[in-house]
């Protein structure tokens, strides 16, 4: 009885502590840090929101090419990401890695690195390295996708049925041949599903690449923002939404057709 | 080989029906693959990608890093101002994740097709809200909120809130859709209303999965929080932007290293917390 009461007291104290922490952060980050004078009354906020609530129809014809560019950037980035993730997944699967003490940690490090750096940061690095244009966007999307694709594929490799692997080894296949003839056929369905999923996400990512200098809809968004053409901003966002909905429909159809 | 065998073989061969294409599916599949490859090749041309630059990418990146970024200015990262911004980032991430998940719980309830209280009205509305939050990238949310509310951490928190509504809402709803119907029907039979069914039949079933998702959401929100400052919403991203614009490349290198280190720490913490909750099941 006493024990239960003590446990309840500890839980209550923990909840109160957490609530105090949350309240303190709300006070520190939101209340103290915000310039309430500048935001003004709710009516002023509504007024600045309402500036966005128009559509600039004149902009629509100019958005077709950027939309296509965004789409292409996502496709090429996913493809390049796939090419990079295949060796990473091979190295990162415990049962397939060629030389465990070196290649396994290396692959795990690459996976974490790829996922931990935000796509904006990758894009900044590549814009500095290869200059403006679609290429840094493609590279950034590819690097950002490597972590997820290779992690899922590596997990699929770790779950494969070991019998075909042993059969290929028994006839004298080296570790590359084991990979191609015993493991790849088994992980292909998982890999395809992952790639389609990642492609879907990459469309969203490629729509912001233009914010840091790699063309597409992000650049159009940035330009409209720089011109304070808020109706144009809304139009660009609607174009992004259309593209994403189309991508989602296409990826659902592709997943049904392939798997 | 006797003559009989030969003729029997010939008869068997004559009986077999030969097709140029073994099955039509293969033809269709190769056609689609070819079309995709042609499209990808054309998009390389359309986007004006200079593949020669891709070849010397590693050399250039290596030289760039070695010459301009190399001795990362770690003193800058360990200085007080920057460490305070790290604390701001952590707070922004968890407040955004918290608000986002508080809003995502009712939306997920409305957006799960098997438990939604209003299949005609609330279901499509909640679906649309979650999809809208998901589709707009967190950086675009940040820019919009900064435009409306001005610089500071409030727009960052709100942008992360929108992001987390989309991210957690979808995963929460998928968990609700996968529950066991038994307890739900038992409660319905006793005359419980929708809210009671939700609290006593659904929540106990999804509690563990939702905790895991919540931890993961916080992890992803933290990753996004490191860069929302890039567009004017406080935290580390603001330092990143400022130093990039001042071409203080060694400081930029140090900031990038600190971001990677923090994200790795947060990922380790979230993996540990998820393992603990999975065990508590």
Interface residues (C-beta under 8 A of the other chain):
Chain A: X22 X25 X26 X28 X29 X30 X33 X34 X35 X38 X39 X45 X48 X49 X52 X68 X69 X72 X73 X75 X76 X79 X112 X113 X115 X116 X117 X118 X120 X121 X124 X125 X128 X129 X130 X131 X133 X134 X135 X138 X139 X204 X205 X207 X208 X211 X215 X221 X225 X233 X237 X240 X241 X244 X245
Chain B: X39 X40 X43 X44 X46 X47 X48 X49 X50 X53 X54 X57 X60 X61 X64 X88 X91 X92 X94 X95 X98 X132 X135 X136 X137 X139 X140 X143 X144 X147 X148 X149 X150 X151 X152 X153 X154 X157 X223 X224 X226 X227 X230 X231 X234 X240 X244 X256 X259 X260 X263 X264 X267
